[in-house]
Amino acid sequence: MAPVSYTYEYKSSEKTTTSEGTNSRSVHTTPSGTTVTEASQPAGQQSTSSSTYYPADGNTQSGNTLTQEEADRRYLEAMEDEYAKREEWQQPTEGKKRVPYYGYDWLWRFEE
């Protein structure tokens, strides 16, 4: 039986819209570190965003200010990667038997 490894991920976001513009902040934490992304779009102006990465070992790397186009491009790339990962997990299960995975009755795998 293969060893079991555990990982965690935490995501949060907030967005505030006023007559002066829109501000947003998102936090994404994984075992390797935390990324904080902040975006601002004053009313009638182009939006900007910045990203700061806090690695788990404590060193800080501050990102550059991004244009909305660059932020959108990065977001779309991340979404494409995420959907590609999900497609790998979608295996046909027709004609296969569902059995508990590693003895957990809430986690399943399929066998021939």
N, CA, C and O of each residue as an XYZ file, in Angstrom:
448
protein
N       0.846     -1.169      0.000
C       0.000      0.000      0.000
C       0.896      1.237      0.000
O       1.885      1.290      0.731
N       0.556      2.212     -0.804
C       1.340      3.444     -0.917
C       1.193      4.281      0.354
O       0.139      4.263      0.990
N       2.249      5.017      0.727
C       2.135      5.874      1.907
C       1.128      6.993      1.657
O       0.954      7.445      0.525
N       0.485      7.421      2.696
C      -0.507      8.478      2.606
C       0.154      9.793      2.958
O       0.869      9.883      3.956
N      -0.075     10.807      2.155
C       0.439     12.138      2.480
C      -0.745     13.095      2.560
O      -1.759     12.915      1.886
N      -0.595     14.089      3.377
C      -1.660     15.060      3.579
C      -1.163     16.436      3.176
O       0.023     16.740      3.310
N      -2.047     17.247      2.695
C      -1.730     18.620      2.350
C      -2.944     19.479      2.692
O      -4.051     18.969      2.866
N      -2.728     20.749      2.784
C      -3.840     21.645      3.079
C      -3.756     22.863      2.181
O      -2.708     23.176      1.616
N      -4.862     23.525      2.068
C      -4.934     24.737      1.267
C      -6.030     25.614      1.861
O      -7.090     25.122      2.247
N      -5.768     26.903      1.929
C      -6.744     27.842      2.470
C      -6.847     29.010      1.511
O      -5.832     29.540      1.059
N      -8.069     29.412      1.199
C      -8.297     30.553      0.322
C      -9.352     31.456      0.948
O     -10.347     30.985      1.499
N      -9.119     32.752      0.854
C     -10.143     33.697      1.279
C     -10.048     34.922      0.383
O      -8.995     35.215     -0.181
N     -11.156     35.629      0.263
C     -11.148     36.853     -0.541
C     -12.214     37.803     -0.019
O     -13.215     37.401      0.574
N     -11.955     39.070     -0.264
C     -12.937     40.097      0.100
C     -12.895     41.179     -0.961
O     -11.858     41.421     -1.577
N     -14.028     41.826     -1.169
C     -14.138     42.868     -2.187
C     -15.006     43.987     -1.643
O     -16.072     43.745     -1.076
N     -14.541     45.209     -1.820
C     -15.281     46.377     -1.354
C     -15.498     47.320     -2.535
O     -14.554     47.662     -3.248
N     -16.733     47.731     -2.734
C     -17.042     48.663     -3.808
C     -17.712     49.895     -3.210
O     -18.696     49.784     -2.479
N     -17.175     51.059     -3.525
C     -17.749     52.332     -3.088
C     -17.852     53.244     -4.306
O     -17.490     52.852     -5.415
N     -18.345     54.455     -4.096
C     -18.431     55.407     -5.203
C     -17.036     55.825     -5.677
O     -16.885     56.332     -6.789
N     -16.019     55.612     -4.837
C     -14.640     55.981     -5.200
C     -13.937     54.897     -6.004
O     -12.915     55.161     -6.639
N     -14.475     53.678     -5.982
C     -13.856     52.597     -6.738
C     -14.019     51.255     -6.058
O     -14.832     51.099     -5.147
N     -13.235     50.281     -6.513
C     -13.314     48.912     -6.012
C     -11.943     48.467     -5.513
O     -10.925     48.714     -6.160
N     -11.931     47.814     -4.366
C     -10.713     47.237     -3.808
C     -10.983     45.781     -3.485
O     -12.075     45.432     -3.034
N      -9.991     44.926     -3.714
C     -10.156     43.516     -3.364
C      -8.843     42.977     -2.811
O      -7.765     43.508     -3.078
N      -8.967     41.920     -2.040
C      -7.809     41.279     -1.425
C      -8.097     39.792     -1.337
O      -9.174     39.387     -0.898
N      -7.137     38.977     -1.754
C      -7.290     37.536     -1.628
C      -6.036     36.954     -0.990
O      -4.927     37.455     -1.174
N      -6.248     35.878     -0.232
C      -5.166     35.187      0.452
C      -5.249     33.714      0.081
O      -6.316     33.106      0.163
N      -4.121     33.144     -0.326
C      -4.066     31.735     -0.695
C      -2.881     31.115      0.038
O      -1.735     31.499     -0.194
N      -3.154     30.159      0.919
C      -2.118     29.534      1.730
C      -2.016     28.052      1.398
O      -3.024     27.349      1.327
N      -0.792     27.588      1.196
C      -0.477     26.182      0.979
C       0.685     25.835      1.908
O       1.222     26.722      2.571
N       1.081     24.569      1.969
C       2.214     24.226      2.825
C       3.509     24.961      2.461
O       4.369     25.147      3.322
N       3.659     25.378      1.209
C       4.887     26.056      0.803
C       4.890     27.542      1.153
O       5.957     28.152      1.211
N       3.720     28.139      1.388
C       3.687     29.557      1.751
C       2.335     30.191      1.490
O       1.354     29.511      1.189
N       2.308     31.519      1.612
C       1.070     32.282      1.457
C       1.261     33.380      0.420
O       2.275     34.078      0.424
N       0.280     33.530     -0.471
C       0.285     34.613     -1.450
C      -0.876     35.546     -1.127
O      -2.022     35.114     -1.000
N      -0.558     36.835     -0.996
C      -1.572     37.856     -0.756
C      -1.624     38.732     -2.010
O      -0.617     39.315     -2.411
N      -2.797     38.816     -2.618
C      -2.980     39.629     -3.819
C      -3.983     40.723     -3.517
O      -5.073     40.459     -3.010
N      -3.607     41.955     -3.832
C      -4.486     43.099     -3.616
C      -4.678     43.821     -4.938
O      -3.725     44.018     -5.691
N      -5.905     44.212     -5.216
C      -6.227     44.920     -6.453
C      -7.041     46.155     -6.118
O      -7.810     46.179     -5.158
N      -6.851     47.175     -6.933
C      -7.562     48.430     -6.723
C      -7.938     49.007     -8.077
O      -7.135     49.006     -9.011
N      -9.166     49.501     -8.174
C      -9.594     50.175     -9.385
C     -10.388     51.421     -8.999
O     -11.580     51.338     -8.703
N      -9.716     52.587     -9.002
C     -10.449     53.821     -8.736
C     -11.510     54.029     -9.816
O     -11.327     53.602    -10.956
N     -12.598     54.672     -9.469
C     -13.704     54.888    -10.402
C     -13.196     55.568    -11.671
O     -12.545     56.611    -11.613
N     -13.503     54.961    -12.820
C     -13.140     55.542    -14.099
C     -11.677     55.388    -14.481
O     -11.252     55.968    -15.480
N     -10.898     54.636    -13.736
C      -9.474     54.461    -14.037
C      -9.148     52.982    -14.211
O      -9.959     52.105    -13.912
N      -7.932     52.733    -14.705
C      -7.475     51.347    -14.904
C      -7.126     50.726    -13.564
O      -6.640     51.399    -12.655
N      -7.386     49.420    -13.460
C      -7.088     48.730    -12.209
C      -5.625     48.326    -12.143
O      -4.971     48.148    -13.170
N      -5.123     48.186    -10.935
C      -3.777     47.685    -10.691
C      -3.872     46.625     -9.605
O      -4.801     46.625     -8.798
N      -2.903     45.727     -9.596
C      -2.873     44.739     -8.533
C      -1.429     44.450     -8.171
O      -0.519     44.645     -8.976
N      -1.237     43.989     -6.965
C       0.091     43.587     -6.521
C      -0.039     42.283     -5.760
O      -1.086     41.970     -5.193
N       1.036     41.541     -5.760
C       1.028     40.236     -5.126
C       2.285     40.095     -4.289
O       3.380     40.439     -4.734
N       2.123     39.583     -3.067
C       3.261     39.332     -2.200
C       3.213     37.883     -1.760
O       2.177     37.380     -1.324
N       4.350     37.224     -1.883
C       4.451     35.823     -1.511
C       5.257     35.711     -0.221
O       6.352     36.264     -0.117
N       4.718     34.998      0.752
C       5.380     34.752      2.025
C       5.683     33.256      2.113
O       4.804     32.471      2.470
N       6.917     32.852      1.793
C       7.223     31.426      1.861
C       7.183     30.915      3.288
O       7.327     31.680      4.242
N       6.987     29.620      3.418
C       6.879     29.013      4.744
C       8.166     29.194      5.552
O       8.129     29.169      6.782
N       9.309     29.377      4.868
C      10.567     29.543      5.608
C      10.776     30.963      6.124
O      11.763     31.219      6.815
N       9.867     31.901      5.805
C       9.923     33.236      6.396
C      10.485     34.338      5.531
O      10.336     35.504      5.897
N      11.128     34.051      4.398
C      11.632     35.107      3.514
C      10.477     35.709      2.732
O       9.510     35.013      2.422
N      10.565     36.998      2.409
C       9.487     37.684      1.690
C       9.962     38.113      0.315
O      11.062     38.641      0.153
N       9.108     37.874     -0.674
C       9.363     38.346     -2.033
C       8.148     39.154     -2.447
O       7.033     38.634     -2.468
N       8.355     40.419     -2.774
C       7.237     41.267     -3.171
C       7.107     41.253     -4.688
O       8.102     41.390     -5.400
N       5.900     41.090     -5.175
C       5.672     41.046     -6.612
C       5.563     42.434     -7.205
O       5.558     43.436     -6.490
N       5.475     42.477     -8.508
C       5.315     43.735     -9.220
C       3.847     44.102     -9.287
O       2.973     43.252     -9.112
N       3.583     45.363     -9.540
C       2.210     45.793     -9.772
C       1.805     45.329    -11.161
O       2.524     45.561    -12.133
N       0.659     44.676    -11.256
C       0.195     44.116    -12.515
C      -0.903     44.975    -13.111
O      -1.685     45.598    -12.392
N      -0.951     45.000    -14.426
C      -2.101     45.615    -15.086
C      -3.250     44.616    -15.029
O      -3.038     43.438    -14.739
N      -4.439     45.072    -15.300
C      -5.599     44.181    -15.294
C      -5.448     43.097    -16.346
O      -5.841     41.953    -16.117
N      -4.876     43.448    -17.509
C      -4.689     42.456    -18.566
C      -3.755     41.327    -18.115
O      -4.038     40.155    -18.360
N      -2.643     41.678    -17.457
C      -1.707     40.672    -16.976
C      -2.340     39.807    -15.887
O      -2.156     38.590    -15.870
N      -3.089     40.442    -14.975
C      -3.770     39.689    -13.922
C      -4.793     38.733    -14.529
O      -4.905     37.588    -14.089
N      -5.537     39.188    -15.531
C      -6.513     38.333    -16.210
C      -5.830     37.164    -16.907
O      -6.314     36.034    -16.842
N      -4.703     37.430    -17.577
C      -3.970     36.379    -18.274
C      -3.492     35.310    -17.288
O      -3.623     34.114    -17.550
N      -2.942     35.743    -16.163
C      -2.469     34.795    -15.154
C      -3.627     33.982    -14.566
O      -3.495     32.783    -14.321
N      -4.754     34.650    -14.346
C      -5.928     33.961    -13.818
C      -6.401     32.882    -14.802
O      -6.674     31.751    -14.401
N      -6.494     33.233    -16.079
C      -6.948     32.266    -17.077
C      -5.993     31.082    -17.181
O      -6.439     29.945    -17.333
N      -4.690     31.331    -17.102
C      -3.722     30.237    -17.120
C      -3.916     29.311    -15.921
O      -3.875     28.088    -16.056
N      -4.128     29.905    -14.748
C      -4.339     29.098    -13.542
C      -5.618     28.261    -13.664
O      -5.639     27.100    -13.256
N      -6.681     28.847    -14.222
C      -7.935     28.112    -14.394
C      -7.763     26.969    -15.391
O      -8.289     25.879    -15.170
N      -7.036     27.201    -16.478
C      -6.792     26.131    -17.450
C      -6.036     24.979    -16.793
O      -6.361     23.813    -17.018
N      -5.033     25.300    -15.984
C      -4.281     24.262    -15.273
C      -5.187     23.484    -14.323
O      -5.100     22.259    -14.243
N      -6.054     24.194    -13.605
C      -6.943     23.538    -12.650
C      -7.914     22.598    -13.357
O      -8.125     21.476    -12.898
N      -8.512     23.040    -14.475
C      -9.434     22.174    -15.208
C      -8.709     20.967    -15.798
O      -9.277     19.877    -15.856
N      -7.460     21.149    -16.236
C      -6.688     20.020    -16.758
C      -6.464     18.983    -15.663
O      -6.549     17.783    -15.927
N      -6.181     19.423    -14.441
C      -6.003     18.501    -13.321
C      -7.290     17.727    -13.056
O      -7.258     16.519    -12.824
N      -8.411     18.423    -13.090
C      -9.692     17.762    -12.807
C     -10.041     16.736    -13.872
O     -10.613     15.690    -13.563
N      -9.701     17.026    -15.126
C     -10.000     16.080    -16.196
C      -9.215     14.790    -16.018
O      -9.696     13.719    -16.388
N      -8.003     14.876    -15.454
C      -7.217     13.673    -15.204
C      -7.917     12.746    -14.229
O      -7.770     11.528    -14.325
N      -8.676     13.297    -13.292
C      -9.344     12.488    -12.273
C     -10.661     11.915    -12.754
O     -11.220     11.039    -12.095
N     -11.173     12.381    -13.878
C     -12.455     11.902    -14.372
C     -12.234     10.658    -15.226
O     -12.060     10.747    -16.441
N     -12.245      9.530    -14.591
C     -12.060      8.257    -15.267
C     -13.419      7.570    -15.401
O     -14.264      7.704    -14.516
N     -13.640      6.843    -16.487
C     -14.909      6.121    -16.611
C     -15.043      5.078    -15.507
O     -14.093      4.348    -15.221
N     -16.212      5.007    -14.891
C     -16.433      4.072    -13.789
C     -17.452      2.999    -14.147
O     -17.784      2.158    -13.312
N     -17.947      3.020    -15.371
C     -18.956      2.053    -15.787
C     -18.388      0.636    -15.730
O     -17.310      0.374    -16.262
N     -19.111     -0.270    -15.086
C     -18.695     -1.650    -14.983
C     -17.639     -1.903    -13.923
O     -17.108     -3.010    -13.834
N     -17.324     -0.901    -13.120
C     -16.317     -1.075    -12.071
C     -17.002     -1.106    -10.715
O     -18.094     -0.566    -10.541
N     -16.344     -1.747     -9.759
C     -16.888     -1.886     -8.417
C     -16.298     -0.797     -7.518
O     -15.090     -0.561     -7.532
N     -17.156     -0.138     -6.738
C     -16.713      0.899     -5.820
C     -16.290      0.256     -4.505
O     -17.068     -0.477     -3.894
N     -15.057      0.526     -4.063
C     -14.543     -0.053     -2.817
C     -13.960      1.068     -1.955
O     -13.483      2.076     -2.477
N     -14.000      0.885     -0.629
C     -13.412      1.910      0.247
C     -11.921      2.057     -0.021
O     -11.220      1.070     -0.246
N     -11.449      3.284      0.004
C     -10.048      3.605     -0.242
C      -9.313      3.704      1.077
O      -9.693      4.495      1.940
N      -8.266      2.914      1.246
C      -7.483      2.884      2.484
C      -8.344      2.628      3.715
O      -8.039      3.126      4.798
N      -9.412      1.858      3.558
C     -10.244      1.495      4.686
C     -11.240      2.563      5.119
O     -12.010      2.336      6.053
N     -11.246      3.716      4.466
C     -12.196      4.774      4.825
C     -13.483      4.553      4.053
O     -13.453      4.433      2.828
N     -14.626      4.498      4.752
C     -15.873      4.275      4.033
C     -16.410      5.550      3.395
O     -17.410      5.485      2.681
N     -15.799      6.693      3.616
C     -16.223      7.941      2.977
C     -15.333      8.298      1.793
O     -15.588      9.289      1.109
N     -14.283      7.501      1.539
C     -13.354      7.747      0.431
C     -13.359      6.503     -0.456
O     -13.120      5.398      0.031
N     -13.630      6.672     -1.762
C     -13.827      5.522     -2.621
C     -12.830      5.479     -3.757
O     -12.279      6.503     -4.161
N     -12.605      4.274     -4.268
C     -11.874      4.050     -5.503
C     -12.636      2.983     -6.273
O     -13.513      2.322     -5.717
N     -12.310      2.813     -7.537
C     -13.018      1.859     -8.375
C     -12.070      0.781     -8.857
O     -10.940      1.065     -9.254
N     -12.544     -0.477     -8.818
C     -11.772     -1.625     -9.264
C     -12.518     -2.339    -10.366
O     -13.742     -2.255    -10.472
N     -11.757     -3.043    -11.187
C     -12.355     -3.842    -12.272
C     -13.173     -4.960    -11.691
O     -13.760     -5.747    -12.433
